[in-house]
């Protein structure tokens, strides 16, 4: 019998999440051996958390995070629209700090490019500045590198670095207070955010080697989206910093999860304490049309969607209270730290 077709996967698109996890395992022990050089405080987290947490000599906690935007940049380059990816860059870093209960204080950026185009750089940095305004963080520096030969003239890449401070360790949200019976709420994403774009490009056959064809695909209007494909995909990542502050003032927040690479499968276990699993009801929230379009066009199976994309939920909140800013999608149950979809 012929093998049943399972649809396109992230691995088919060239991204192997399992290989990435193995790479972390291979470097983790050696990297953590360098912790001994930090002698003026205490490193509170190991490699692999949402952000790195350090206790300073005066008792304050410092959080640091770094990230990029990924191949979403290819779409920005093809369409010549560079402002929103600056917001993405800030969001991917500051959200990882905010879910630990720390507000970002400072941000730095790194822009590598094949050719310096000042107007384009201004547009990119304008997006970064706007993102910093939304995150209530100061853009205190950065670096621009012109690298002809490594990048084509129109190409560029972005990296961001965020630092935040909390008054004490008691201000942190680490998931250690999560218990079975607590509720899990999902807070809406603004769209795809900044993960899964290699799979998206594979599904829609968007190739930077065929720019005219790619632009035609991206400029197609979809009634279900209410905009062109390119406009939908370039929507900037939601920045949750202010919302998290508000929710902490209103509720007992025991855990927060930023849904990025690894989706709803790999991110929740990062904050679940021993003896706890997360049960998610897959019909508890309505998927935005873009995710239905990706799944249908690529024949992507449901678990692959959950592991690659946020599927409409950019932030999860675990609380014993009713959280009105989110949709209840599940609960914490006894278990071994996995996500159970029902």
C-alpha positions, 0 to 999 in steps of 0.5 A: 500500500502507498504511504499515507501523505501526512502533509508538509512539516517544519522539517520538510521546510528545513527546520528541525526542532529536534536537532535544535533541542539536541544542540542545546543539550550538547552545549548546556553543560559546558556553557553552565561551567562558565557560571563560576566566573560570575562571582558578584552574585548568583545565577538563578537559571540554567540554559534553556529558560525564557530568559537568564536570571541573575541575583545581584549583590544588592538583592535585585534580580536582573533578566537578560534575553536575546533573539532575532526575527528569523526568515520573516525578514525575507518577506519584509525584504521582498515587499520593501516593508521594514518597519514592523520587523523592528517591533518583532525584534523587540517583542521577541526579547521583551516578552521573554523577560516579561513572562518571568515577572520582570519589566524590560529596562534596556534594549540594544540591537544588531543589524547586519546587512549587505549594503547600508541603505540609510532610508531602510535602516531608518525604517527598521530602527523606527520600528525598534523605537516604536517597539521600545515605546510599547515595551516601556524600555530604553533603546540605549545602543546597538551595532550596524555591520555592513558585510558585503560578500556575506549578505546580498545587497538587499539582505539584512539580519537582526538581533536584539538584546533586552535587560530588565530589573526586579526589586527582589526574587519575590517579584519573579514568576517562575512557575514554582507555585503552579498546582493542579486545579489552576486554570490556563488562559490563552491571550490572543496573538496578533497573528503568526508573530515571528515563528514558523516562517520557513514552513509558511514560505514552503506552504505558499511557495514563496522563494526569494530566488523568484522575487516577482512570483513571490511578490505576486503571491504575497500581494494576493488579497484573501477575503477570509483575511481581510487583507493581502497575504503579505499584510497578514504575515507582516503584522508585528508580534504583540508586545505583552509587557503592559498587559502582564503588569495589569494582570499582576495587579488584578490576579494571582498569576502563578505562571506565564508562557510566551508562545514562540518556537516550539509552539503550544507543545514545547513552551508550556513545559518550560515553566511546569513544576514537578508533578504537573502537566497542562491539559489544553482543550483544542476547541476552547478558542477560535483560530484566526483565519491565517492558521486555517489557511496554512493548515489547509493549503499545506495539509499540515497536521494539527500537532505539527501546527501546535508545535510550529505556531502559536495558533492564535495564542501568544501568551498563556496565563496560569492562575487560580483566578478568573482572568478576564483578559484571556480565554480559558483553554484548559487547566493544570493536572497531575502529570510529568510536565507534558502538554495534553491536548483533548 
